[in-house]
Amino acid sequence: MMVLHPQYIKDAKGNKTLVVIFAEEFNKIMDLLEDLEDVTVYDEAKKNDDGERVLFSDYLKARKQKHA
């Protein structure tokens, strides 16, 4: 588990309104979010997979014809 060291900035009423974290911690959070997004996209693709496969060479031919 990642350990964070947040610092809070409060408004005049004492409500926490902003959070400050170290850049290294922020970068780790962003990396984890990107990994989570990759997993989510993979899971969605896997769920919609109908099993049909296309050879890459056939894909390139079809793409070339489509953009000709």
FIKOL-876439 format. One record per atom (N, C-alpha, C): residue number from 1; atom name; z, y, x. Coordinates in steps of 0.2 Angstrom, whole numbers. Each point is the difference from the previous one (the first is absolute). Example, Ala and Ser with C-alpha at 12.3 -4.5 7.8 and 13.67 -1.06 7.14 Angstrom:
2
@k 1&a N&up 39&north -28&east 66
@k 1&a CA&up 0&north 6&east -4
@k 1&a C&up 0&north 6&east 4
@k 2&a N&up -4&north 5&east -2
@k 2&a CA&up 1&north 6&east 4
@k 2&a C&up 3&north 5&east -4
% end
This chain:
68
@k 1&a N&up 0&north -6&east 4
@k 1&a CA&up 0&north 6&east -4
@k 1&a C&up 0&north 6&east 4
@k 2&a N&up -4&north 5&east -2
@k 2&a CA&up 0&north 6&east 4
@k 2&a C&up 6&north 5&east -1
@k 3&a N&up 2&north 2&east 5
@k 3&a CA&up 6&north 5&east 0
@k 3&a C&up -3&north 7&east 0
@k 4&a N&up 2&north 4&east -5
@k 4&a CA&up -2&north 7&east -1
@k 4&a C&up 6&north 5&east 1
@k 5&a N&up -1&north 5&east 3
@k 5&a CA&up 5&north 5&east 1
@k 5&a C&up -2&north 7&east -3
@k 6&a N&up 0&north 0&east -7
@k 6&a CA&up -2&north 6&east -4
@k 6&a C&up 5&north 6&east 1
@k 7&a N&up -3&north 5&east 0
@k 7&a CA&up 4&north 6&east -1
@k 7&a C&up -2&north 4&east -6
@k 8&a N&up 5&north 2&east -4
@k 8&a CA&up -2&north 4&east -6
@k 8&a C&up 1&north 7&east 0
@k 9&a N&up -4&north 4&east -3
@k 9&a CA&up 0&north 7&east -1
@k 9&a C&up 2&north 1&east -7
@k 10&a N&up 5&north 4&east -1
@k 10&a CA&up 2&north 2&east -7
@k 10&a C&up -2&north 7&east -2
@k 11&a N&up -1&north 0&east -6
@k 11&a CA&up -1&north 7&east -3
@k 11&a C&up 7&north 4&east -1
@k 12&a N&up -1&north 6&east -3
@k 12&a CA&up 6&north 4&east -1
@k 12&a C&up 6&north -3&east -4
@k 13&a N&up -3&north -5&east -4
@k 13&a CA&up 5&north -3&east -5
@k 13&a C&up 3&north -7&east 3
@k 14&a N&up -2&north -1&east 6
@k 14&a CA&up 2&north -7&east 3
@k 14&a C&up -4&north -6&east -1
@k 15&a N&up -6&north 1&east -4
@k 15&a CA&up -4&north -6&east -2
@k 15&a C&up -4&north -1&east 6
@k 16&a N&up -1&north -7&east 2
@k 16&a CA&up -4&north -2&east 5
@k 16&a C&up -8&north 1&east -2
@k 17&a N&up -3&north 5&east 4
@k 17&a CA&up -7&north 1&east -2
@k 17&a C&up -5&north -2&east 5
@k 18&a N&up 2&north -1&east 6
@k 18&a CA&up -5&north -2&east 6
@k 18&a C&up 3&north -5&east 4
@k 19&a N&up -4&north -5&east 3
@k 19&a CA&up 3&north -5&east 5
@k 19&a C&up -4&north 1&east 6
@k 20&a N&up 4&north 0&east 6
@k 20&a CA&up -3&north 1&east 6
@k 20&a C&up 1&north -7&east 4
@k 21&a N&up -5&north -3&east 2
@k 21&a CA&up 1&north -6&east 4
@k 21&a C&up -4&north 1&east 7
@k 22&a N&up 2&north -5&east 5
@k 22&a CA&up -4&north 1&east 6
@k 22&a C&up -7&north -3&east -1
@k 23&a N&up -4&north 3&east 4
@k 23&a CA&up -8&north -1&east 0
@k 23&a C&up -1&north -8&east 1
@k 24&a N&up 4&north -3&east 4
@k 24&a CA&up -1&north -7&east 2
@k 24&a C&up 1&north -4&east -6
@k 25&a N&up 6&north 2&east -4
@k 25&a CA&up 1&north -4&east -6
@k 25&a C&up -5&north 2&east -6
@k 26&a N&up -2&north 6&east 0
@k 26&a CA&up -6&north 1&east -5
@k 26&a C&up -6&north -4&east 2
@k 27&a N&up -2&north 0&east 6
@k 27&a CA&up -6&north -4&east 2
@k 27&a C&up 1&north -8&east -2
@k 28&a N&up 6&north -2&east 1
@k 28&a CA&up 2&north -7&east -2
@k 28&a C&up -1&north -1&east -7
@k 29&a N&up 2&north 4&east -4
@k 29&a CA&up 0&north 0&east -7
@k 29&a C&up -8&north 0&east -2
@k 30&a N&up -3&north 5&east 3
@k 30&a CA&up -8&north 0&east -2
@k 30&a C&up -3&north -6&east 2
@k 31&a N&up 1&north -3&east 5
@k 31&a CA&up -3&north -7&east 2
@k 31&a C&up 2&north -5&east -5
@k 32&a N&up 6&north 0&east -2
@k 32&a CA&up 2&north -5&east -5
@k 32&a C&up -3&north 1&east -7
@k 33&a N&up -1&north 6&east -2
@k 33&a CA&up -4&north 2&east -6
@k 33&a C&up -7&north -2&east 1
@k 34&a N&up -3&north 1&east 6
@k 34&a CA&up -7&north -3&east 0
@k 34&a C&up -1&north -7&east 0
@k 35&a N&up 5&north -4&east 3
@k 35&a CA&up 0&north -7&east 0
@k 35&a C&up 1&north -2&east -8
@k 36&a N&up 4&north 3&east -3
@k 36&a CA&up 1&north -2&east -7
@k 36&a C&up -6&north 1&east -4
@k 37&a N&up -3&north 6&east 1
@k 37&a CA&up -7&north 1&east -3
@k 37&a C&up -5&north -5&east 1
@k 38&a N&up 0&north -2&east 6
@k 38&a CA&up -5&north -6&east 2
@k 38&a C&up 2&north -6&east -4
@k 39&a N&up 6&north -2&east 0
@k 39&a CA&up 2&north -6&east -4
@k 39&a C&up -2&north 1&east -7
@k 40&a N&up 1&north 6&east -3
@k 40&a CA&up -1&north 1&east -7
@k 40&a C&up -8&north -1&east -1
@k 41&a N&up -4&north 3&east 4
@k 41&a CA&up -7&north 0&east -1
@k 41&a C&up -2&north -7&east 1
@k 42&a N&up 3&north -4&east 5
@k 42&a CA&up -2&north -7&east 1
@k 42&a C&up 2&north -4&east -6
@k 43&a N&up 6&north 1&east -3
@k 43&a CA&up 2&north -4&east -6
@k 43&a C&up -5&north 1&east -6
@k 44&a N&up -2&north 7&east -1
@k 44&a CA&up -4&north 1&east -5
@k 44&a C&up -7&north -3&east 1
@k 45&a N&up -2&north 0&east 6
@k 45&a CA&up -7&north -3&east 1
@k 45&a C&up 1&north -8&east -1
@k 46&a N&up 5&north -3&east 2
@k 46&a CA&up 1&north -7&east -1
@k 46&a C&up 0&north -2&east -7
@k 47&a N&up 4&north 5&east -4
@k 47&a CA&up 0&north -2&east -7
@k 47&a C&up -6&north 1&east -4
@k 48&a N&up -5&north 4&east 3
@k 48&a CA&up -6&north 1&east -3
@k 48&a C&up -6&north -4&east 3
@k 49&a N&up 2&north -5&east 5
@k 49&a CA&up -5&north -4&east 3
@k 49&a C&up -3&north -5&east -4
@k 50&a N&up -6&north 0&east -1
@k 50&a CA&up -3&north -5&east -5
@k 50&a C&up -3&north -6&east 5
@k 51&a N&up 1&north 0&east 6
@k 51&a CA&up -2&north -6&east 5
@k 51&a C&up -7&north 1&east 2
@k 52&a N&up -4&north 5&east -3
@k 52&a CA&up -7&north 1&east 2
@k 52&a C&up 0&north 3&east 7
@k 53&a N&up -4&north -3&east 5
@k 53&a CA&up -1&north 3&east 6
@k 53&a C&up -7&north 2&east 2
@k 54&a N&up -1&north 5&east 4
@k 54&a CA&up -7&north 2&east 2
@k 54&a C&up 0&north 0&east 7
@k 55&a N&up -6&north -3&east 3
@k 55&a CA&up -1&north 1&east 7
@k 55&a C&up -1&north 7&east 2
@k 56&a N&up 3&north 1&east 6
@k 56&a CA&up 0&north 7&east 3
@k 56&a C&up -8&north 2&east 0
@k 57&a N&up -4&north -4&east 3
@k 57&a CA&up -7&north 1&east 1
@k 57&a C&up -3&north 2&east -7
@k 58&a N&up 2&north -4&east -5
@k 58&a CA&up -3&north 2&east -7
@k 58&a C&up 2&north 6&east -3
@k 59&a N&up 7&north 2&east 2
@k 59&a CA&up 2&north 7&east -2
@k 59&a C&up -4&north 5&east 3
@k 60&a N&up -1&north -1&east 7
@k 60&a CA&up -4&north 6&east 4
@k 60&a C&up -7&north 0&east -3
@k 61&a N&up -3&north -5&east -2
@k 61&a CA&up -7&north 0&east -3
@k 61&a C&up 0&north 4&east -6
@k 62&a N&up 5&north -2&east -5
@k 62&a CA&up 1&north 4&east -6
@k 62&a C&up 1&north 7&east 1
@k 63&a N&up 5&north 1&east 4
@k 63&a CA&up 1&north 7&east 1
@k 63&a C&up -6&north 4&east 3
@k 64&a N&up -3&north -3&east 4
@k 64&a CA&up -6&north 4&east 3
@k 64&a C&up -5&north 1&east -5
@k 65&a N&up -1&north -5&east -5
@k 65&a CA&up -5&north 1&east -5
@k 65&a C&up 3&north 5&east -5
@k 66&a N&up 6&north 1&east -1
@k 66&a CA&up 3&north 4&east -5
@k 66&a C&up -1&north 8&east 2
@k 67&a N&up 1&north 1&east 7
@k 67&a CA&up -1&north 6&east 3
@k 67&a C&up -6&north 2&east 3
@k 68&a N&up -5&north -4&east -2
@k 68&a CA&up -7&north 1&east 3
@k 68&a C&up -4&north 6&east -4
% end
